[in-house]
Amino acid sequence: MNKKILTDREREVFELLVLNKTTSEIAKFLGISEKTVRNHISNTIQKLGVKGRAGAVVELIKLGELTI
């Protein structure tokens, strides 16, 4: 069984990112602060060892963690 890389919340954030939602839009949609959204994105980037949001999205798709 594969261990999940993302928490459920991180997955929600990235699913909205690939829909081209802004940090502000994601925060409003999920009912969390923009800082929390940025923290989820930052944590994911660190976990994956990539640079930037786009790099994280590409890696998550490669790993089968996100589908588009």
C-alpha positions as CSV (number, residue, x, y, z in Angstrom):
1,M,0.0,0.0,0.0
2,N,1.4,3.4,-0.9
3,K,1.8,6.0,1.8
4,K,0.0,9.2,1.0
5,I,2.3,12.1,0.5
6,L,-0.3,14.8,1.1
7,T,-2.6,15.5,4.0
8,D,-6.3,15.7,3.0
9,R,-6.1,19.5,3.4
10,E,-2.9,19.8,1.3
11,R,-4.7,17.8,-1.4
12,E,-7.7,20.1,-1.3
13,V,-5.4,23.1,-1.7
14,F,-3.6,21.7,-4.7
15,E,-6.8,20.5,-6.3
16,L,-7.9,24.1,-6.2
17,L,-4.5,25.4,-7.4
18,V,-4.7,23.3,-10.5
19,L,-8.1,24.9,-11.2
20,N,-6.2,28.2,-11.3
21,K,-7.7,29.5,-8.0
22,T,-5.8,32.2,-6.2
23,T,-4.6,31.9,-2.6
24,S,-7.4,34.2,-1.5
25,E,-10.0,32.2,-3.4
26,I,-8.8,28.9,-1.9
27,A,-8.8,30.4,1.6
28,K,-12.4,31.6,1.2
29,F,-13.6,28.4,-0.4
30,L,-12.0,26.2,2.4
31,G,-12.8,28.7,5.2
32,I,-9.2,29.1,6.3
33,S,-6.8,32.0,6.3
34,E,-4.6,32.9,3.4
35,K,-1.6,32.3,5.6
36,T,-2.8,28.7,6.3
37,V,-3.2,28.2,2.5
38,R,0.4,29.4,2.0
39,N,1.6,27.1,4.8
40,H,0.0,24.1,3.2
41,I,1.6,25.0,-0.2
42,S,5.0,25.6,1.5
43,N,4.8,22.3,3.4
44,T,4.1,20.4,0.3
45,I,6.9,22.0,-1.7
46,Q,9.3,21.1,1.1
47,K,8.0,17.5,1.3
48,L,8.6,17.1,-2.5
49,G,11.9,18.9,-2.6
50,V,10.8,21.0,-5.6
51,K,10.8,24.7,-6.3
52,G,7.6,26.6,-6.4
53,R,3.9,25.7,-6.8
54,A,4.2,24.7,-10.5
55,G,7.0,22.3,-9.6
56,A,4.9,20.8,-6.9
57,V,1.9,20.3,-9.2
58,V,4.1,18.6,-11.8
59,E,5.6,16.3,-9.2
60,L,2.2,15.5,-7.6
61,I,0.8,14.5,-11.1
62,K,3.9,12.4,-11.8
63,L,3.4,10.6,-8.4
64,G,-0.3,10.1,-9.1
65,E,-1.2,12.2,-6.1
66,L,-3.2,14.7,-8.3
67,T,-5.2,14.1,-11.4
68,I,-6.1,16.8,-13.9
